[in-house]
Amino acid sequence: ITIVLTGAQLSAADLTGANLSKVISGAIEGTPNLPGAYSMLNGYIVGPGVDLSDIDLSDFDLSGVNLDGADLTGTNLSGVRSGSIEGTPLLPSSYNLVNGYIVGPNVNLQGADLTGADLSGINLNGVISGSIQGAPTLPPSHSLVNGYILGPNANLRA
């Protein structure tokens, strides 16, 4: 069953016992009490199994979020920061979850710990980088220099 909470007023609503799997949200007003694996992020309920498909999450910080089974297909992930993501979300086709980071075109990997990560088959066009830790395996057209991923269409903004 899909529950649509887009635009709902949820100030002080107690959803701690609710099954939020497949919930669709956005523009939620107020801060409800949510089950432990869920949180509010810019008006969206994020957590395991939520439906975040076909929305604009550009420049969101998804660090530390449990996205197990969450649907992010068709979602704009440009500029997204991540790390320590729990679970396995459904991502748009050009993105992958690697070492707890969402990796793909135009994501923000500044400060990411990519120790032992294999990014060799991932589209890194427009990736924002800097202060990257570790020595990930990169596509042949890319290299890591002073913590920056350099290659075609590299984004070196600060």
C-alpha positions as a Markdown table, in Angstrom:
| # | Residue | x | y | z |
|---|---|---|---|---|
| 1 | Ile | 0.0 | 0.0 | 0.0 |
| 2 | Thr | 1.4 | 3.4 | -1.0 |
| 3 | Ile | 0.8 | 6.3 | 1.4 |
| 4 | Val | 1.1 | 9.8 | 0.0 |
| 5 | Leu | 2.0 | 12.4 | 2.6 |
| 6 | Thr | 3.1 | 15.1 | 0.1 |
| 7 | Gly | 2.3 | 18.6 | 1.6 |
| 8 | Ala | 0.9 | 17.1 | 4.8 |
| 9 | Gln | 0.9 | 19.0 | 8.1 |
| 10 | Leu | 2.6 | 16.6 | 10.5 |
| 11 | Ser | 3.7 | 18.8 | 13.4 |
| 12 | Ala | 4.1 | 16.6 | 16.5 |
| 13 | Ala | 2.3 | 13.7 | 14.7 |
| 14 | Asp | 3.3 | 10.4 | 16.3 |
| 15 | Leu | 4.2 | 8.0 | 13.5 |
| 16 | Thr | 6.6 | 5.9 | 15.6 |
| 17 | Gly | 4.5 | 2.7 | 15.1 |
| 18 | Ala | 3.7 | 3.3 | 11.4 |
| 19 | Asn | 4.9 | 1.2 | 8.5 |
| 20 | Leu | 6.5 | 3.9 | 6.3 |
| 21 | Ser | 7.6 | 1.5 | 3.6 |
| 22 | Lys | 6.5 | 2.9 | 0.2 |
| 23 | Val | 5.5 | 6.3 | 1.7 |
| 24 | Ile | 5.7 | 9.2 | -0.8 |
| 25 | Ser | 6.5 | 12.5 | 0.8 |
| 26 | Gly | 7.7 | 16.0 | 0.1 |
| 27 | Ala | 6.9 | 19.5 | 1.3 |
| 28 | Ile | 5.8 | 18.1 | 4.7 |
| 29 | Glu | 5.2 | 20.8 | 7.2 |
| 30 | Gly | 6.3 | 20.2 | 10.8 |
| 31 | Thr | 8.4 | 17.5 | 12.4 |
| 32 | Pro | 6.6 | 14.3 | 13.2 |
| 33 | Asn | 7.9 | 11.6 | 15.5 |
| 34 | Leu | 9.2 | 8.9 | 13.3 |
| 35 | Pro | 10.3 | 5.3 | 13.8 |
| 36 | Gly | 14.0 | 5.0 | 14.6 |
| 37 | Ala | 15.3 | 4.2 | 11.1 |
| 38 | Tyr | 13.5 | 7.2 | 9.5 |
| 39 | Ser | 14.2 | 10.9 | 9.5 |
| 40 | Met | 13.0 | 14.2 | 8.1 |
| 41 | Leu | 15.1 | 15.8 | 5.4 |
| 42 | Asn | 14.1 | 19.0 | 3.7 |
| 43 | Gly | 10.4 | 18.1 | 3.9 |
| 44 | Tyr | 10.9 | 14.4 | 2.9 |
| 45 | Ile | 10.6 | 11.3 | 5.1 |
| 46 | Val | 13.7 | 9.3 | 4.3 |
| 47 | Gly | 14.4 | 5.8 | 5.5 |
| 48 | Pro | 14.0 | 2.1 | 4.5 |
| 49 | Gly | 11.6 | 1.4 | 1.7 |
| 50 | Val | 10.4 | 4.9 | 1.1 |
| 51 | Asp | 9.5 | 6.1 | -2.4 |
| 52 | Leu | 11.9 | 8.9 | -3.4 |
| 53 | Ser | 11.5 | 8.2 | -7.1 |
| 54 | Asp | 11.4 | 10.9 | -9.8 |
| 55 | Ile | 12.1 | 13.8 | -7.4 |
| 56 | Asp | 14.8 | 16.4 | -7.1 |
| 57 | Leu | 17.2 | 15.6 | -4.3 |
| 58 | Ser | 20.0 | 17.8 | -5.8 |
| 59 | Asp | 22.4 | 19.1 | -3.2 |
| 60 | Phe | 20.8 | 17.0 | -0.4 |
| 61 | Asp | 23.0 | 15.4 | 2.3 |
| 62 | Leu | 22.1 | 11.8 | 2.6 |
| 63 | Ser | 25.0 | 10.9 | 4.9 |
| 64 | Gly | 24.2 | 8.3 | 7.5 |
| 65 | Val | 20.6 | 7.6 | 6.2 |
| 66 | Asn | 19.2 | 4.1 | 6.1 |
| 67 | Leu | 18.0 | 3.7 | 2.5 |
| 68 | Asp | 17.5 | -0.1 | 2.4 |
| 69 | Gly | 15.0 | -0.8 | -0.3 |
| 70 | Ala | 14.3 | 2.9 | -0.8 |
| 71 | Asp | 13.3 | 3.7 | -4.4 |
| 72 | Leu | 15.4 | 6.6 | -5.9 |
| 73 | Thr | 14.9 | 5.6 | -9.5 |
| 74 | Gly | 14.5 | 8.6 | -11.8 |
| 75 | Thr | 15.7 | 11.0 | -9.0 |
| 76 | Asn | 18.0 | 13.9 | -9.6 |
| 77 | Leu | 21.1 | 13.2 | -7.5 |
| 78 | Ser | 23.3 | 16.1 | -8.7 |
| 79 | Gly | 25.4 | 17.5 | -5.9 |
| 80 | Val | 24.2 | 14.9 | -3.4 |
| 81 | Arg | 26.5 | 14.3 | -0.5 |
| 82 | Ser | 26.5 | 10.9 | 1.1 |
| 83 | Gly | 28.5 | 8.4 | 3.2 |
| 84 | Ser | 27.7 | 5.8 | 5.8 |
| 85 | Ile | 24.5 | 5.0 | 3.9 |
| 86 | Glu | 22.9 | 1.9 | 5.3 |
| 87 | Gly | 21.2 | -0.8 | 3.2 |
| 88 | Thr | 20.8 | -1.1 | -0.6 |
| 89 | Pro | 18.6 | 1.5 | -2.3 |
| 90 | Leu | 17.3 | 1.3 | -5.8 |
| 91 | Leu | 19.3 | 4.0 | -7.6 |
| 92 | Pro | 19.1 | 5.5 | -11.1 |
| 93 | Ser | 20.9 | 3.4 | -13.7 |
| 94 | Ser | 24.1 | 5.5 | -13.8 |
| 95 | Tyr | 24.6 | 5.5 | -10.0 |
| 96 | Asn | 26.0 | 2.9 | -7.6 |
| 97 | Leu | 26.4 | 2.6 | -3.9 |
| 98 | Val | 30.1 | 2.1 | -3.1 |
| 99 | Asn | 31.5 | 2.0 | 0.5 |
| 100 | Gly | 28.3 | 3.7 | 1.7 |
| 101 | Tyr | 28.5 | 6.5 | -0.9 |
| 102 | Ile | 26.2 | 7.2 | -3.8 |
| 103 | Val | 28.6 | 7.5 | -6.7 |
| 104 | Gly | 27.7 | 8.6 | -10.2 |
| 105 | Pro | 27.5 | 11.7 | -12.4 |
| 106 | Asn | 27.6 | 15.1 | -10.6 |
| 107 | Val | 27.5 | 13.8 | -7.1 |
| 108 | Asn | 29.6 | 15.5 | -4.3 |
| 109 | Leu | 32.4 | 13.2 | -3.0 |
| 110 | Gln | 34.2 | 16.0 | -1.1 |
| 111 | Gly | 35.9 | 14.4 | 1.9 |
| 112 | Ala | 34.8 | 10.9 | 1.0 |
| 113 | Asp | 36.8 | 7.9 | 2.3 |
| 114 | Leu | 37.1 | 5.8 | -0.9 |
| 115 | Thr | 39.8 | 3.4 | 0.5 |
| 116 | Gly | 39.6 | 0.2 | -1.5 |
| 117 | Ala | 36.6 | 1.4 | -3.6 |
| 118 | Asp | 36.4 | 0.2 | -7.2 |
| 119 | Leu | 35.0 | 3.1 | -9.3 |
| 120 | Ser | 36.4 | 1.8 | -12.6 |
| 121 | Gly | 33.0 | 1.1 | -14.2 |
| 122 | Ile | 31.2 | 4.2 | -12.9 |
| 123 | Asn | 30.4 | 7.4 | -14.8 |
| 124 | Leu | 32.3 | 10.1 | -12.9 |
| 125 | Asn | 31.4 | 13.0 | -15.2 |
| 126 | Gly | 30.9 | 16.2 | -13.2 |
| 127 | Val | 31.8 | 14.6 | -9.9 |
| 128 | Ile | 32.6 | 17.2 | -7.2 |
| 129 | Ser | 35.7 | 16.1 | -5.3 |
| 130 | Gly | 38.5 | 17.3 | -3.0 |
| 131 | Ser | 40.0 | 16.0 | 0.2 |
| 132 | Ile | 39.2 | 12.4 | -0.9 |
| 133 | Gln | 40.8 | 9.8 | 1.3 |
| 134 | Gly | 42.2 | 6.5 | 0.1 |
| 135 | Ala | 43.2 | 5.4 | -3.3 |
| 136 | Pro | 40.2 | 4.2 | -5.2 |
| 137 | Thr | 40.4 | 2.3 | -8.5 |
| 138 | Leu | 39.2 | 4.8 | -11.1 |
| 139 | Pro | 38.2 | 4.6 | -14.8 |
| 140 | Pro | 41.3 | 4.8 | -17.1 |
| 141 | Ser | 40.4 | 8.3 | -18.1 |
| 142 | His | 40.5 | 9.5 | -14.5 |
| 143 | Ser | 43.2 | 10.0 | -11.8 |
| 144 | Leu | 43.3 | 11.1 | -8.2 |
| 145 | Val | 45.6 | 14.1 | -7.6 |
| 146 | Asn | 45.8 | 15.7 | -4.2 |
| 147 | Gly | 42.4 | 14.4 | -3.2 |
| 148 | Tyr | 40.7 | 15.5 | -6.4 |
| 149 | Ile | 39.3 | 13.2 | -9.0 |
| 150 | Leu | 40.5 | 14.5 | -12.4 |
| 151 | Gly | 39.2 | 13.4 | -15.7 |
| 152 | Pro | 36.7 | 14.4 | -18.4 |
| 153 | Asn | 34.2 | 16.9 | -17.2 |
| 154 | Ala | 35.7 | 17.0 | -13.7 |
| 155 | Asn | 34.0 | 19.6 | -11.4 |
| 156 | Leu | 36.7 | 21.3 | -9.3 |
| 157 | Arg | 34.4 | 23.8 | -7.6 |
| 158 | Ala | 35.3 | 24.5 | -4.0 |
